[in-house]
Amino acid sequence: MDKFTALEPTRLYSSSASATNKRASRVHPIFRWIGKLPADIHLLVLNHLPIPDIPAYARASRATASLSRDEKVWERRWNDLAITRHALDDTLDDIESKQKPKANTYSPPTIHVDDDFGDFTSAPRTSSVPSLSAAFTTFAFTDASPGKQTFRTRYTRAHSILNKCLAPLRQPPHAVLSALAPLIGTSLLSQARSLRLLSFFLSPRVQPVRDWDILLAALKATIDRFDVSLLTAFDTADSRGDEVMMRQVAHASWEVWPGFGDWEMGKVWAEKREILYEQGRWNPLANFTEENTLDFTPMDEFMASVIHALEEHGTRAVFVFPQAAGVLIGFAERVANEVVGEYITPLLTRAREISNALYLTAVAASFRESWRIVDVLTALSRNFSDKDKHKAEDVVFMMFEANMDEYLDEEIESLKQAFEVICKEWARSALALASHSSPTQSQQTRFLTAQNPALMKRTVLASFTDVLLLPVTIVPRTVGAGVVAVGGAVGAVGTGMVQGIAMLNPQRWVGGMGSVNNAKEYTSFGLGGAEEEAAIFEIGADEEGGDDGADESSMVLSSTRDTASIASTKTLATSFAPSTSSISQANGTSSASGIKAMPTPTGNLDLLLSLDVALELIHADRDALKRLEIFASYPGHYGIRVRETIEEAFCEMLGVLCNRHLEKGFGIATERMNSYKPAEHEETASVAPLLQFFELVHIGDTIQSIVQVFFDKELVCEFRNHRRFSRLCYLYQAPYIDKTDFLNVVVREKKRFENTLDDCVAAGLNAGTQVLMNQVEHIILTLTKPREYYPPEDAPLELGSTQGCTEAIRCLDTHCKLLKGSTSKEVLEVFYEEVGVRLLAILQKHIKRQIISLNGGFQVIADLNAYYSFIASLKVPNITAEFSHLKMLGHVFVVEDAKDLAQIVRDVTRYGGAYRPEDIYEFIQRRADWKKIEKTVDKTMYNLSFKEDCIIC
């Protein structure tokens, strides 16, 4: 119907560009609708139309003819042949070269005879079935310029070449391969690639001829016969050990494999390996000794045999089979499931029957031994991509998945039981100490009597870091059944490892177990028992005014680390060697010297907080984390469960340490301070419960620092010693836990732990401050004589501070210095400020209780100056200003002239607004001569005289 369309008006003198565009538009008209269907529907029909029907479709109209030449149609047809995708261009060229007729260099002379038939004998024979090639030559397309490679020309060439190879497929099945040989070549690889190309050509997506389905069935039968002959040739070459022939046959078989189902040749080769049928040679229960302990020496021999078989057969598989076939991975899967998995299952079952601790050890060690399969697979094929490496790791992951649910559940349950045992053991030992220990051995502070508490804590942290960095042996060598361990690196409560890590407790360095040498400033402790060796820590003094005085090089201890195992008590106990760099001796005026002279506090510190318990809890949690880290690279569901279990283990440790240890200890200390009554104790220089609390603050701060180090080293830092886990490096480039992720359960639990500790310290400091100030008030009341500020007229004038003032300041100074270094600067300033505020109130109340003469006023000024000097040493500006005003207030007691005194009282700017005239008026009422000067002061201040101005009605 296009010939009836209206003609469009044209310009007579149009430009050449517009003329070219119009000619192009006439050659390629754009049809939005063809008949009653849009052009998109026609394109969809063309994409699914058999090739023989396309010429008939093109003859329907000019629009359909133009649409049949669309490149999108022929691009899909070309892609359906999969020549580019499977790199079959060379195969197509080889087939084309074999189809070209060979040039005949010699032809016999002939005589031309003209008969009555003319040229009919030389006419080409036409086929009854329309041919696509003939249809292609019937039409002349103006868009196909000579030499231009379009998708249509590419397909036309491929169709013409492959169509000539279809005739042999119509012969009997046994003769097809022989008939195809001249067309596709004689080598196995060329025949396989040609058959594969023909299978794409005869696919349902192309449908090149009318009877394509019959020819495709014949081609599949031919491929099956060809594959059977390849299997026979491969078996023969395998029996002869001819790897070159095996490689040729295997690659040919891989080419004709349809791509679904199991590849028969790789499967048959794997089934003939002897390693799959030798399970009876190995006894998994041989890993258990007569004492029901683990010794993985038999498993080492078993894995050595498996690794040898994998190396031997894997090397051949890598050479013979194509890498894409995955024969090596498939063979490794069978070895892992049918050999290694069958070996591990009875081993773990027996370990579970003996004890849960031994089961956890066996699971971690078995997985580590099984991981050697991944190491071998990676070493055999150096061309592994990341995807292939993940497949190699999945071999072990899938084999071990059957044990993961039970292991992860048991890990947490065993950890909770271990924590329960530690807490009960501490409660039992604390009760025994409370009942039987002597006061001289148990009532002695450790941090407070140390030469330098701050450096001692830094030494503990440095030593604890060294312990965390010690290497861990995963595979056990004669590990006892009662040991909660990963190899030789772990131990349960009461084992040598726990005893060794507990040596980090400063409570074992000074006091009962150690001695302090003031001359050399060394604190040593002995291990006792069978181990007579001692670890020595060098303790030095801080510089004035801060905690950073010691050189960092002297804080870190030189440790002799055992690279094989850290389970031995003697090995760990002697791993801390003395520091080679010496610290300068402390001067004689060190504040710690005064602390040592103080009497011991009441109560037993071991009943409140114990670094031993904290270290045992952390150690038990570290054991579980080290086992869980072995499975940290698990993918998918179990990978998520492993990471959740790691977080749960750390949170469980924090919960037990916080709820069952710290809160309890600080609560008891706070109760003791609240019930303390200074009048019931003869000692006035110190407050025993407060000293005890300060020691607890040091211990709590040390525990918090240890937890922070443990958190940073084990959970936040990147995984160490995991080169064997290639996927771990792939998945965990970032730290395991982001400290800035406030939604993470570990970060939230750690923050709750720190807040709880801060709340306990704050509550204790509040109670301790009240106890301290009660003690100070008691000292001032008891040591201040009745006429201290109202001496006789003939008494000599002494301008020194009174005994009550001196003792009160000494008590305050002692306790304030004890807290320094055990808490943050902000908390320390709050404590100092609270002490200053309460001391100011006590002094004001104390002055208002006295009767002060002129000579006594000088004594008041002397005492106030002493208090001011003490407060100024605390370096809290607000309180220092308050005491400066209080010091100036003492001047009102030494002014003789009543009018001058009144002017001082009325001067509101004199005390910086701290005291109102009414407040100063109350103080001057405590003067001994107040009755004499009262009228003069009142009249001067208020211009008022009661006798003259007041009328009584």
Secondary structure by P-SEA (a helix, b strand, c coil): cccccccccccccccaaaaaaaaaaaabbbbcccccccaaaaaaaaaaccccaaaaaaaccaaaaaaaacaaaaaaaaaaaccccccaaaaaaaaaaaacccccccccbbbbbbcccccccccbbbbccccaaaaaaaccccccccccccaaaaaaaaaaaaaaaccccccccccccccccccccccaaaaaaaaaaaaaaaccccccccaaaaaaaaaaaaaaaaaaaaaaaaaaaaaacaaaaaaaaaaaaaaacccccccaaaaaaaaaccccccccccccccccccccbbbaaaaaaaaaaaaaaaaaaaaaaaaccccccaaaaaaaaaaaaccaaaaaaaaaaaaaaacaaaaaaaaaaaaaaaaaaaaaaaaacccccaaaaaaaaaaaaaaaccaaaaaaaaaaaaaaaaaaaaaaaaaaaaaaaaccccccccccccccccccaaaaaaaaaaaaaaaaaccccccccccccccccccccccccccaaaaaaacccccccccccccccccccbbbbbbcccccbbbbbbbbbbccccccccccccccccccccccccccaaaaaaccccccccccccccccaaaaaaacccccccccccccaaaaaaaaaaaaaaaaaaaaacccccaaaaaaaaaaaaaaaaaaaaaccccaaaaaaaaaaaaaaccccccccccccaaaaaaaaaaaaaaaaaaaaaaaaacccccccccccccaaaaaccccccccccccccaaaaaaaaaaaaaaaaaaaaaaaaaaaaaaaaaaaaaaacccccccccccccccccccaaaaaaaaaaaaaaaaacccccaaaaaaaaaaaaaaaaaaaaaaaaaccccaaaaaaaaaaaaaaaaaaaaaccaaaaaaaaaaaaaccccccccaaaaaaaaaccccccccccaaaaaaaaccccccccaaaaaaaaacccccccccccc
